[in-house]
Amino acid sequence: MEEANFGFALQNLKAGKKVARAGWNAHHVLGLQVPDENSANTLPYIFMVVGADAQDMQGKRVPWIASQTDMLADDWTVVE
């Protein structure tokens, strides 16, 4: 599994892939939503899919904002 920096993560999000940090719970991944003509939002945004370990949020999307720790980390991976 290749690990890389936040720029790598952003490039892969823009390419339609899901990403995560190596230290995150395996059920939490990030994606990028690009609005279309039917979307309420008009600009792209990053979301986190909260996995099965979060009892009341199984498979739900929540908006995500990177922390300084996330932006400076070198353990980003593409999730297949």
C-alpha positions in Angstrom: 0.0 0.0 0.0 1.5 3.3 -1.1 1.5 6.1 1.5 1.9 9.8 0.6 1.2 13.4 1.5 -2.0 15.5 1.4 -1.4 16.6 -2.1 -1.4 13.0 -3.2 -4.7 12.6 -1.4 -6.3 15.6 -3.1 -5.1 14.5 -6.5 -6.7 11.1 -6.0 -10.0 12.6 -4.7 -10.1 14.8 -7.8 -9.6 11.6 -9.9 -12.7 10.1 -8.2 -10.9 7.8 -5.8 -11.5 7.4 -2.0 -8.7 8.2 0.4 -7.9 7.7 4.1 -5.0 8.0 6.5 -3.2 4.9 7.6 -4.0 5.6 11.3 -7.8 6.1 10.8 -10.3 3.4 11.5 -10.6 1.2 8.4 -14.3 2.2 8.0 -13.7 5.9 7.6 -12.8 7.2 4.1 -13.0 10.5 2.3 -14.6 11.2 -1.0 -15.2 14.3 -3.2 -18.7 15.4 -4.2 -18.8 17.3 -7.4 -22.3 18.9 -7.7 -24.3 18.6 -10.9 -27.3 20.6 -12.1 -29.6 18.7 -9.6 -27.4 19.4 -6.6 -28.3 21.8 -3.8 -24.6 22.6 -3.4 -22.9 24.5 -6.1 -19.2 23.9 -5.3 -17.3 20.6 -4.8 -16.7 19.5 -1.2 -14.9 16.7 0.7 -17.0 14.3 2.7 -16.2 11.5 5.1 -18.1 8.2 5.0 -18.5 7.1 8.5 -18.3 3.3 8.7 -20.0 0.5 10.6 -18.1 1.2 13.8 -20.0 4.4 14.4 -23.2 2.8 15.7 -25.7 5.6 14.8 -23.9 6.7 11.6 -23.5 3.5 9.5 -22.4 4.4 6.0 -23.5 8.1 6.3 -21.7 11.0 4.8 -20.6 14.0 6.8 -18.7 17.1 5.6 -15.0 17.0 6.4 -12.4 19.7 7.0 -8.7 18.8 7.2 -6.8 19.6 10.3 -3.2 20.8 10.3 -2.2 17.3 11.4 -4.0 15.8 8.4 -2.5 18.3 5.9 1.1 17.7 7.2 0.7 13.9 7.4 2.6 11.5 5.0 0.4 8.4 5.6 -2.4 9.1 3.1 -3.5 6.0 1.1 -6.0 5.3 -1.7 -8.8 3.1 -0.6 -10.0 0.5 -3.2 
